[in-house]
Amino acid sequence: MKWRMLGCAMLAIAGSGTNVLADEGAVRHRIMVVEYGAGDKNRMIEVSDDGKLTWQHRPPSLCVQCQPLANGHVVYAYGGKPTGVQEVDRQHNVVWNYVGKCEQILTCERLPNGNTLAAEQGPCRVMTIDPLGKTVLSVDIPVKEIHAHQQMRCVHGLENGNVLVANEADAVVREVAPDGRLVWECPAGKDVHEALRLKSGNTLIGCGSDKRLIEVTPDKKIVWELIAADVPELNLTWITSLQVLKNGHYVVCNFLRGQEGKGVHAFEITREKKVVWKFADHDLVKTATNVKVLDDQP
């Protein structure tokens, strides 16, 4: 990795890729990235705040999302045959594994109580699994999409016991109660991957290949929006993961499928739409579907 000073800015260069471009003394992040690709290019990697690869793990099959845990382990879904959810340590030991009874699982979430959500597709349902592998709850998710692969992306458990689900092909975010009742839904853009319920009660939605983020109230009024024209230098293509930092900034993953080398993989942005950090190392990563900052977990 070579560092070049450009006036008051510092540019990290790795081949033709850019890791960080910001003012001197600016934000840097240690991150975990899920890289999407065939063979050994489907992997999870950790990248230090100076752009070095420090850890990588290759899942047994297709992986598009992961959750770093406080103990250093990582929980992720794998979408092959079989399909399921694994927790691995940094030595790549599988310390927990759930095998699904469905066509595909691509997303999951470890809950604060130690249980795990597994988003089973075909049929479309969210399973709650305890640490011993027992199914505690199964919630059917209303969905129009027939093909399993595009039924769901990220799912999140809410404090009220409901689940918030990004239904990718339906282009809708839905909140569903444990008994399967549809509590709330909101149009979310084509290929939606993730939505987060904010402390305010509003919902932050990454609108997939519509290339925008929106914050909506419970009555679906848009109170904040970021569109591609606001940040043309980033080449927003397909928003696939979101993270809210303690400082209130948003970390966004930009899936560059088909446009490798023409934009950033991830960025941090303020509510005032100022980009304060970005990751775009195209030598290290071709296409990323999930990026999580590790040094500032809420």
Number of C-alpha atoms within 10 A of each C-alpha: 10 8 11 10 10 10 8 9 14 17 17 21 19 18 12 12 18 20 26 25 20 17 15 13 9 12 14 20 20 17 20 24 25 27 26 23 18 10 12 11 14 21 23 25 20 21 21 17 17 14 22 14 14 11 13 16 18 17 20 17 18 22 26 26 28 27 19 19 14 9 8 10 17 22 23 27 30 25 24 16 14 15 22 26 25 21 21 19 16 13 9 14 11 14 12 14 17 20 16 20 14 18 19 27 31 26 29 28 23 23 15 8 8 11 19 24 24 28 33 31 26 19 18 25 20 29 20 22 20 18 14 10 14 11 15 11 14 18 20 19 26 15 17 11 17 14 13 17 18 19 28 34 27 27 25 24 22 15 8 8 10 19 22 24 27 30 29 25 22 20 22 23 28 23 23 24 19 17 11 17 14 15 12 14 17 18 15 27 23 18 25 32 34 27 29 25 18 13 7 8 11 18 21 24 28 30 28 25 18 19 20 21 22 19 21 20 15 14 10 14 12 14 10 13 15 17 15 15 12 13 14 10 11 19 17 26 23 23 28 28 28 25 22 19 15 10 9 12 18 19 22 25 29 31 27 22 15 10 12 16 19 15 23 27 32 29 19 23 19 13 12 9 15 12 18 17 19 25 25 29 23 20 13 18 21 20 25 28 25 28 29 26 22 19 13 13 13 10
